[in-house]
Amino acid sequence: MTESTPKDKSEEKDKKAEKATKETAPKAKKQLPKFVVPLVCAVVALAVGLCAGYFAFGGAQGGASGSLSGKTTVKKAELDSTIATYTYKGKTYKVSARDVINSTSSLSSQKQDDGTYKLPSVDGVLSYARSAIIQQEAEAKGIKVSEKDMKSYAQSTLGSSDYSSIASSYGMSKSTVKALVKQSAEMQKLRDKVVKTKAGTAPTAPTEPSDGNTQTASADYAKYIINLAGDEWDAQKGTWSGKGGSYETALKSYTVTADSATYEAAQAAYYVAYQEYSQKQTKVSEEWTEYVNGLLCNATVSISSLIA
């Protein structure tokens, strides 16, 4: 029986990581359809956080009004009744059913056949409170977004800056869409300001050869690899620098020159770039979550709801 060495285990681990990256990394460039990213997820993805401070349920002071006690639905006239409160930096804010519904949907789409509206869930209230607190912190730091910023954010996140079209696609009002985009754009600016790690932009996959042959070689693929490799490539010698960097190591079995490389080699370089980008994104996410948790641990939320 052959005993595995630490090096063998390390190489096996690296191979598994590479395989996972290849399975998750996007392939060649393709045009994404408009609205491919859910609008609400675009906001929720930024409003992360594990710590929620202190919570009280049912009958908490400042919670739902007595008229809603024990109810799971509300009439139109009750939409502005308080269903929860949250306190942040010594100030208490009321939360109504209308607030929560409008933060993710529209009243018209949530109206039931009998004319009533289902009370928002606990998760819905918490999400609303989290987002509101983070937005308050962004504004407290002087962060503002212009109409141009909002349209740019909507275009990059949702594939469109036409608020009316987005609203129609998601069954929301135009004003709700604009409010969500504004909130999310402010959160994005806050994250960029407080997170030290910079992930940069996601690498673009090399364009697949029209004939589908992965061994197709071209100067464009060589240029693609060299641009990604940076100082790992010695431009004067027209070959790898010999420093044993991540690109040089990953592509050691491929023939790469200054003016020729295969699509397969370019794809291997892309996997390296994508893995490095993913690692930075993970670090960014960890830093942002820690920051948000610091905010939320200073908040208290009182909720009175029968909806889990």
DAGI-V12215 format. One line per field, one symbol per residue. ss: DSSP state (H for helix, E for strand, - for the rest). burial: I if it has 24 or more other ideal C-beta (glycine too) atoms within 12 Angstrom, else O. Layout:
ss->???
burial->???
//
This chain:
ss->-----HHHHHHHHHHHHHHHHHHH--------------HHHHHH---------EEEE--------HHH----EE-HHH---EEEEEEE--EEEEEEHHHHHHHH--HHHHE-----EE---HHHHHHHHHHHHHHHHHHH------HHHHHHHHHHHH----HHHHHHHH---HHHHHHHHHHHHHHHHHHHHH----------------------EEHHHHHHHHHHHHHHEE----EE-----HHHHH------E--EEEHHHHHHHHHHHHHHHHHHHHHHHHHHHHHHHHHH--EEEEE-----
burial->OOOOOOOOOOOOOOOOIOOOIOOOIOOOOOOOOOIOIOIIOIIIIIIIIOOIIOIOOOOIOOIIIOOIOOOOIIOOOIIOIIIIIIIIOOOOIIIIIIIIIIIIIIIOOIOOOOOOIIIIOIOIIIIIIIIIIIIIIIOOOOIOIOOOOIOOIIIOIIOIIOIOOIIOOIOIIOOIIIIIIIIIIIIIIIIIOIIOOOIOOOIOIIOOOOOOOOOOIIOOIIOIIIOIIOOIIOOOOOOIOOOOOIIIOIIOOIOIIOOIIIIIIIIIIIIIIIIIIIOOIOOIOOIIIOIIOOIIOOIIIIIIIOIO
//
